[in-house]
Amino acid sequence: MCGEIKKRFLLLYGTQQGQSKAISEEIGQQAEHHGFTADIYSLKDFKKFNLETERDPVVIVISTTGTGDPPDAAIRFLKEIQNKEHPVDYFANLKYAVLALGDSEYTYFCNGGKIIDWRLQELGAKHFYETGYADDCVGLELVVDPWIEGLWTALHSEFIPRTEKKNTDHMKNMSTEKPATDEVPENLELRIQAINLEHSVLPKYSLAENTGSESNRVIKPSLLHSGSLLSQSNLNVPVLPSPYLDVCVLESEGQSTDLSLLYPEEKIFNISIIQAKELTSADAVKTVLMLELDISNTSAEFQPGDSFSIICPNPHEEVEMLLEKLTLAEKRDCQVHLGVKLGTKKKGASVPGYIPEGCSLQFIFTWCLEIRAVPKKAMIRALVEHTSNAAEKRRLQELCSKQGGSDYNHFIRDNSISILDLLNVFPSCSPPLNLLIATGNTGVKQQKISSPQKAICFCEVHIPQNPKLEHLPKLQARPYSAASSPLYHPGKVHIVFTVVELPTCPDRPAPRKGVCTGWLAELVSHMYDTAELKKDFPPKISIFARPSTSFHLPRDPSVPILMVGPGTGIAPFIGFLQHREKLKEQNKERIFGDTWLFFGCRSHENEYLFRQELRHFTDSGVLTHLKVCFSRDPPINAGVVSPKYVQDFLKICSSDIAKVLTKENGSIYVCGDAKNMAKDVNDALANILCMELNMDKLEAINTLAVLRDQKCYLQDVWS
């Protein structure tokens, strides 16, 4: 044993909602099969490991939260390594690899991983394996699975004796070496964006042509039927994970359950909706509602820019249909007992904490599980085993296979297909209850399945399986920005939301509303005309506060502010303006900076939210500059091009915006859609700086990154 190299590596994770932790545990379990030992720590426990003295390889799995921030658990670690007193060779002996998780619908994709990656390189660390950028927008597994597969080869290479390794070092990680210092922008966040690494995005499905001798007809695939090419292909599908939960439906009736048990870490308030108002006209494309919530008898506190999360149920009719599909409708009120299977090999196996002990089956499907969640491939693989029809079984195998990735994206992910939709389309599928509640146990294998036209044979190869937290995840509370100021409406808080309408598709012909917005709209549907709820029986909802870390008015009121909020993105800015008005009333001698609001909607007549309030703020001088655009209205003056979107108005006011941001040290706030608007606004701001200050694009991006780092460029966006 003397002199033997111990194949150990350090595995660190930074997680916000558990995905990075789950993936790290998967890597740790696979390590044993590849001859390694992984020491696993959360980045929040940074005092338990020492990267400065670490000589074994280090693997870091880290997610991104908010609009590009590291997870809360990694903040202290990040502050530690960003210490400016560290010399440039502080981590000279460190060899590491990073798997970054993110969502490309947000501007700062995988920013949490990129920040740590670049800082380690600044301090002399070197990659032993290329960085992986996993995109939740198209499916984390598209990058996670092959990245983990390649990790073992890279680790084995690190443990090859130095004499054997000398001639192969130059072949490894050529694309991941640190760029020359003069090629890297000075600001860290700019470096992160300047990387511009590509991540895998599956192409949209196009109609496939049957090239067989019998026919040249075009095959139009669907969720139930594949095109001819895929139907004749060999498939690589994940091996069936081992269940680790015992789920038993008892004869006794489920206990009454307090919703606060779903969020034990939060202070839950049961409050009344005391007023509701429809902000859009009957002819509007979308319905926008404002609710006034009574928090006077609670300890809830907030300031403009904070939000409140609403605990909402799944639609009753969908819960009932799902119970019918599972042949459990007659047991809806029965108590459910969950326990970990004896002898399970799953590390850290436990009963999901978001399912209260002793609750009923109906409570679980109504309040605990996100039944609208798009099924992951691991879940579809599990459904295969409970499908009796051969054709349906084959199609489910295709949808969870590597070869069927495009079909999975097009027919399931893009159409927001749910487990109920799948059971409707595949009627011979009848999964057990524990499949929907449990997570799949991790594994390291994948099956190969030949095409139906060929002899059926199975073989197993060592390919990592996608680790996921659960088949049906926790039903999350929905956050909404406060659209009021506690100074303006003491004891109350306003929220504003669009009633989400999910479009139909061939596999879901019935329209659906958003889980939370549809439920809220139904709660107050009887009072749209009166704008006053019956005082005796106002509807009640459960909420908890979500304070923002930075999306607040500047402490110095003399600082000018730019607010960009199309649609319901205007909500927090109404709170800002109400707050400013009250502060001015309290101290008339105080100096207040200019306030700019860029608001956009489809139609002046139908969707101009808070029109009267904005006129009032403008007349009182609280709102200095109001810029409103309407994307669907014709130009007011014939032949004159009117701005259609907020980013167009930003360009029209480019000189003022550049002055506010760079000479007056102002702040800019952006609230609304992350997928399109936030990116377009960011691009518009960069172009404005280029045009007004004669910057090149790199300098402009760097300037915006500095503003963001200084909390002068703030975003509150959603997908």
Secondary structure as the mmCIF struct_conf table of DSSP 4:
data_model
#
loop_
_struct_conf.conf_type_id
_struct_conf.id
_struct_conf.beg_label_comp_id
_struct_conf.beg_label_asym_id
_struct_conf.beg_label_seq_id
_struct_conf.end_label_comp_id
_struct_conf.end_label_asym_id
_struct_conf.end_label_seq_id
TURN_TY1_P TURN_TY1_P1 CYS A 2 GLY A 3
HELX_LH_PP_P HELX_LH_PP_P1 GLU A 4 LYS A 6
STRN STRN1 ARG A 8 GLY A 14
BEND BEND1 GLN A 16 GLY A 18
HELX_RH_AL_P HELX_RH_AL_P1 GLN A 19 HIS A 33
TURN_TY1_P TURN_TY1_P2 HIS A 34 GLY A 35
STRN STRN2 THR A 37 SER A 42
HELX_RH_3T_P HELX_RH_3T_P1 LEU A 43 LYS A 48
TURN_TY1_P TURN_TY1_P3 LEU A 51 THR A 53
BEND BEND2 ASP A 56 ASP A 56
STRN STRN3 VAL A 58 ILE A 62
STRN STRN4 THR A 65 THR A 65
TURN_TY1_P TURN_TY1_P4 GLY A 66 GLY A 68
STRN STRN5 ASP A 69 ASP A 69
HELX_LH_PP_P HELX_LH_PP_P2 PRO A 70 PRO A 71
HELX_RH_3T_P HELX_RH_3T_P2 ASP A 72 ALA A 74
HELX_RH_AL_P HELX_RH_AL_P2 ILE A 75 ILE A 81
TURN_TY1_P TURN_TY1_P5 GLN A 82 GLN A 82
TURN_TY1_P TURN_TY1_P6 LYS A 84 GLU A 85
BEND BEND3 HIS A 86 HIS A 86
TURN_TY1_P TURN_TY1_P7 VAL A 88 ASN A 93
STRN STRN6 LYS A 95 GLY A 102
TURN_TY1_P TURN_TY1_P8 SER A 104 GLU A 105
BEND BEND4 TYR A 106 TYR A 108
TURN_TY1_P TURN_TY1_P9 PHE A 109 CYS A 110
HELX_RH_AL_P HELX_RH_AL_P3 ASN A 111 GLU A 122
TURN_TY1_P TURN_TY1_P10 LEU A 123 GLY A 124
STRN STRN7 LYS A 126 HIS A 127
BEND BEND5 PHE A 128 TYR A 129
HELX_LH_PP_P HELX_LH_PP_P3 GLU A 130 THR A 131
STRN STRN8 GLY A 132 ASP A 135
TURN_TY1_P TURN_TY1_P11 ASP A 136 VAL A 138
TURN_TY1_P TURN_TY1_P12 LEU A 140 LEU A 140
HELX_RH_AL_P HELX_RH_AL_P4 GLU A 141 GLU A 158
TURN_TY1_P TURN_TY1_P13 PHE A 159 PHE A 159
BEND BEND6 ILE A 160 ILE A 160
HELX_RH_AL_P HELX_RH_AL_P5 ARG A 162 LYS A 165
TURN_TY1_P TURN_TY1_P14 LYS A 166 THR A 168
HELX_RH_3T_P HELX_RH_3T_P3 ASP A 169 MET A 171
BEND BEND7 LYS A 172 LYS A 172
HELX_RH_3T_P HELX_RH_3T_P4 MET A 174 THR A 176
BEND BEND8 GLU A 177 GLU A 177
HELX_LH_PP_P HELX_LH_PP_P4 LYS A 178 ALA A 180
HELX_RH_3T_P HELX_RH_3T_P5 THR A 181 GLU A 183
BEND BEND9 VAL A 184 VAL A 184
BEND BEND10 GLU A 186 ASN A 187
HELX_RH_AL_P HELX_RH_AL_P6 LEU A 188 ALA A 194
TURN_TY1_P TURN_TY1_P15 ILE A 195 ILE A 195
HELX_LH_PP_P HELX_LH_PP_P5 LEU A 202 TYR A 205
HELX_LH_PP_P HELX_LH_PP_P6 LEU A 207 LEU A 207
STRN STRN9 ALA A 208 GLU A 209
BEND BEND11 GLY A 212 GLU A 214
HELX_LH_PP_P HELX_LH_PP_P7 ARG A 217 ARG A 217
STRN STRN10 VAL A 218 ILE A 219
BEND BEND12 LEU A 223 LEU A 224
HELX_RH_AL_P HELX_RH_AL_P7 SER A 228 SER A 231
TURN_TY1_P TURN_TY1_P16 GLN A 232 GLN A 232
BEND BEND13 SER A 233 SER A 233
STRN STRN11 LEU A 235 PRO A 238
HELX_LH_PP_P HELX_LH_PP_P8 VAL A 239 PRO A 243
STRN STRN12 LEU A 245 GLU A 253
HELX_LH_PP_P HELX_LH_PP_P9 GLY A 254 SER A 256
HELX_RH_3T_P HELX_RH_3T_P6 LEU A 259 LEU A 262
TURN_TY1_P TURN_TY1_P17 PRO A 264 GLU A 265
BEND BEND14 GLU A 266 GLU A 266
STRN STRN13 PHE A 269 GLU A 278
BEND BEND15 THR A 280 THR A 280
TURN_TY1_P TURN_TY1_P18 ALA A 282 ASP A 283
BEND BEND16 VAL A 285 LYS A 286
STRN STRN14 VAL A 288 ASP A 294
TURN_TY1_P TURN_TY1_P19 SER A 296 ASN A 297
BEND BEND17 THR A 298 THR A 298
TURN_TY1_P TURN_TY1_P20 PRO A 304 GLY A 305
STRN STRN15 SER A 307 ILE A 311
HELX_LH_PP_P HELX_LH_PP_P10 PRO A 313 PRO A 315
HELX_RH_AL_P HELX_RH_AL_P8 HIS A 316 LYS A 325
TURN_TY1_P TURN_TY1_P21 LEU A 326 THR A 327
HELX_RH_3T_P HELX_RH_3T_P7 ALA A 329 LYS A 331
TURN_TY1_P TURN_TY1_P22 ARG A 332 ASP A 333
STRN STRN16 CYS A 334 VAL A 340
HELX_LH_PP_P HELX_LH_PP_P11 LYS A 341 LYS A 341
TURN_TY1_P TURN_TY1_P23 LEU A 342 GLY A 343
TURN_TY1_P TURN_TY1_P24 LYS A 347 GLY A 348
TURN_TY1_P TURN_TY1_P25 GLY A 353 TYR A 354
BEND BEND18 ILE A 355 ILE A 355
TURN_TY1_P TURN_TY1_P26 GLU A 357 GLY A 358
STRN STRN17 SER A 360 SER A 360
HELX_RH_AL_P HELX_RH_AL_P9 LEU A 361 PHE A 363
HELX_RH_PI_P HELX_RH_PI_P1 ILE A 364 CYS A 368
STRN STRN18 LEU A 369 LEU A 369
TURN_TY1_P TURN_TY1_P27 ILE A 371 ARG A 372
BEND BEND19 ALA A 373 ALA A 373
HELX_LH_PP_P HELX_LH_PP_P12 VAL A 374 LYS A 376
HELX_RH_AL_P HELX_RH_AL_P10 LYS A 377 VAL A 384
TURN_TY1_P TURN_TY1_P28 GLU A 385 HIS A 386
STRN STRN19 THR A 387 THR A 387
HELX_RH_AL_P HELX_RH_AL_P11 ALA A 390 CYS A 400
BEND BEND20 SER A 401 LYS A 402
TURN_TY1_P TURN_TY1_P29 GLN A 403 GLY A 404
HELX_RH_AL_P HELX_RH_AL_P12 GLY A 405 ASP A 407
HELX_RH_PI_P HELX_RH_PI_P2 TYR A 408 ARG A 413
TURN_TY1_P TURN_TY1_P30 ASP A 414 SER A 416
HELX_RH_AL_P HELX_RH_AL_P13 ILE A 419 VAL A 425
BEND BEND21 PHE A 426 PHE A 426
TURN_TY1_P TURN_TY1_P31 PRO A 427 SER A 428
STRN STRN20 CYS A 429 CYS A 429
HELX_RH_AL_P HELX_RH_AL_P14 LEU A 433 ILE A 437
BEND BEND22 ALA A 438 ALA A 438
HELX_LH_PP_P HELX_LH_PP_P13 THR A 439 THR A 442
BEND BEND23 VAL A 444 VAL A 444
STRN STRN21 LYS A 445 ILE A 449
TURN_TY1_P TURN_TY1_P32 PRO A 452 GLN A 453
BEND BEND24 LYS A 454 LYS A 454
STRN STRN22 PHE A 458 HIS A 462
HELX_LH_PP_P HELX_LH_PP_P14 PRO A 464 PRO A 467
BEND BEND25 LEU A 469 LEU A 469
BEND BEND26 HIS A 471 LEU A 472
STRN STRN23 LYS A 474 LYS A 474
HELX_LH_PP_P HELX_LH_PP_P15 GLN A 476 ALA A 477
STRN STRN24 ARG A 478 SER A 481
STRN STRN25 ALA A 482 ALA A 482
BEND BEND27 SER A 484 SER A 484
TURN_TY1_P TURN_TY1_P33 PRO A 486 TYR A 488
BEND BEND28 HIS A 489 HIS A 489
TURN_TY1_P TURN_TY1_P34 PRO A 490 GLY A 491
STRN STRN26 LYS A 492 THR A 498
STRN STRN27 GLU A 501 LEU A 502
HELX_LH_PP_P HELX_LH_PP_P16 PRO A 503 THR A 504
STRN STRN28 CYS A 505 CYS A 505
TURN_TY1_P TURN_TY1_P35 PRO A 506 ASP A 507
STRN STRN29 ARG A 508 ARG A 508
BEND BEND29 ALA A 510 ALA A 510
STRN STRN30 ARG A 512 LYS A 513
HELX_RH_AL_P HELX_RH_AL_P15 VAL A 515 LEU A 523
TURN_TY1_P TURN_TY1_P36 VAL A 524 VAL A 524
HELX_RH_3T_P HELX_RH_3T_P8 SER A 525 MET A 527
TURN_TY1_P TURN_TY1_P37 TYR A 528 THR A 530
BEND BEND30 ALA A 531 ALA A 531
BEND BEND31 LYS A 535 PHE A 537
STRN STRN31 LYS A 540 ARG A 546
BEND BEND32 THR A 549 SER A 550
BEND BEND33 HIS A 552 HIS A 552
BEND BEND34 ARG A 555 ASP A 556
TURN_TY1_P TURN_TY1_P38 PRO A 557 SER A 558
BEND BEND35 VAL A 559 VAL A 559
STRN STRN32 ILE A 561 VAL A 564
HELX_RH_3T_P HELX_RH_3T_P9 GLY A 567 ILE A 570
HELX_RH_AL_P HELX_RH_AL_P16 ALA A 571 GLN A 586
TURN_TY1_P TURN_TY1_P39 LYS A 588 GLU A 589
BEND BEND36 ARG A 590 ARG A 590
STRN STRN33 THR A 595 CYS A 601
BEND BEND37 ARG A 602 ARG A 602
HELX_RH_AL_P HELX_RH_AL_P17 HIS A 604 GLU A 607
TURN_TY1_P TURN_TY1_P40 LEU A 609 PHE A 610
HELX_RH_AL_P HELX_RH_AL_P18 ARG A 611 SER A 620
TURN_TY1_P TURN_TY1_P41 GLY A 621 GLY A 621
BEND BEND38 VAL A 622 LEU A 623
STRN STRN34 HIS A 625 PHE A 630
BEND BEND39 SER A 631 ASP A 633
HELX_LH_PP_P HELX_LH_PP_P17 PRO A 634 PRO A 635
BEND BEND40 ILE A 636 ASN A 637
TURN_TY1_P TURN_TY1_P42 ALA A 638 GLY A 639
HELX_LH_PP_P HELX_LH_PP_P18 VAL A 640 PRO A 643
BEND BEND41 TYR A 645 TYR A 645
HELX_RH_AL_P HELX_RH_AL_P19 VAL A 646 ILE A 652
TURN_TY1_P TURN_TY1_P43 CYS A 653 CYS A 653
HELX_RH_AL_P HELX_RH_AL_P20 SER A 654 THR A 662
TURN_TY1_P TURN_TY1_P44 LYS A 663 LYS A 663
BEND BEND42 GLU A 664 GLU A 664
STRN STRN35 SER A 667 ASP A 673
HELX_RH_PI_P HELX_RH_PI_P3 ALA A 674 ALA A 678
HELX_RH_AL_P HELX_RH_AL_P21 LYS A 679 LEU A 693
HELX_RH_AL_P HELX_RH_AL_P22 LYS A 697 ASP A 709
TURN_TY1_P TURN_TY1_P45 GLN A 710 LYS A 711
BEND BEND43 CYS A 712 CYS A 712
STRN STRN36 TYR A 713 TRP A 718
#
